[in-house]
């Protein structure tokens, strides 16, 4: 691992916590070792990139583009759209409406290969 001997216990705990929480694909010893070998900066990028996929709870202002409301599907889907936008505006948890991919696929060693 990069800088193992120079890391404080606090940084080591942070590193171990990140490695434990970020899902890996494939979820095997090899992908864990790749994370363990990363610099702390690279590991933080992996963690933050994974965390940014989630939508935090909080009140929002809704702005509907005219082209959306003029779409022919808008009229037939308006009740569902209104229900969803009400949740968005009031700051409800939107997780049930999102893909589960972020929970399962946080770090993939193959995705970092260049060339």
N, C-alpha and C positions, 0 to 999 in steps of 0.2 A: 504494500500500500504506500502511496505517496506521503512522505512526511510523517510516518507512523511514530517515529521516535521523538519528534519535536512537538506533537500535539498534546495539549493539556487534557486533563481528564474531562473537563467540561466540553471541549470540542469533540473528544472521542465519543462521549455520550450522545452528542448531537448527531455526529456522523452515523453511529449505530442506530439511532432512532430513525433517521431518514432512510437508511438501508432497510430497516424493518418495515416501515410503513409504505414505501413506494412499491406498488405491484410490479412484477417482472414477467416478461414474456420472452422466452419460456421461463417458468418459475422453477429454476434449477440452480445447482451449485455454481455452474459456470457464469450465469448472469449475475449472481450475488457477488462472485469474485471480481467481476468487471466493475461493479459499483464500488467494492472495497478498494480497488486499485486507483480509482479516480481521485483527482485533487479535490480538496474541499470546495473550491470554486465550481468545478464541473458538477460535483454532486449537488450543490445548491441549485444549479441551472436545471438539472434533471428534476429535482423536487419542485421548484417553482413552476416549471413548465407543466408538470402534472397537476399541481394545485390550481393553476389558472384555468383548467378545463371545467372547474366547478363554478356554479353560479351562486354567489353569496346571497343571503337573504337581506332585504332592505327595500324601502319604499322607492318607487321609480316614477318618473313622469313618462307618460305614453304620448307618442306623436305618430299618427297614422298618415302615411304618405297617400296622397290622392290616388295614385296609380293602384295601390293595394285595394282601396275601397271601391274602385271602379272595376276591379277584376270580377268576371262573372261568377266565380266561386264564392266571392265574399257574401253575397246575398244568401246562398244556401248554407254557408258555414257560420253565419253571423252569431248565432247563439253560442256555439262552441268558442269562437274567437273572443266574444265579449266575456265569457266565463274565464277564459285563460288570461285575458288582459286585465281583468279585475284582480286576479291573483298576482300578476306581475306588479301592478300599480300599488297594491296594498303590502307588498313585500313578503308574500307567502313563500314557502319552500317550493321551488320549482323542480326539485330532483325527480319527482315521479314523472315528469314530462321529458326528461333528458335521457340520452343513451347511457347504458351502463358500461360502455367501453372505457370510460375514464377510471372507473373503479377497478377494472380488470387489467388494463393495459397502461401501465405507467412508464416503464422503461423497457426498451427492446434493444439489445446490443446491436442487432443487425441494422437498425435504423440509423446508427451513427457511422456506419461504414461509408467511406467516401470513395467514389470511383467505380 
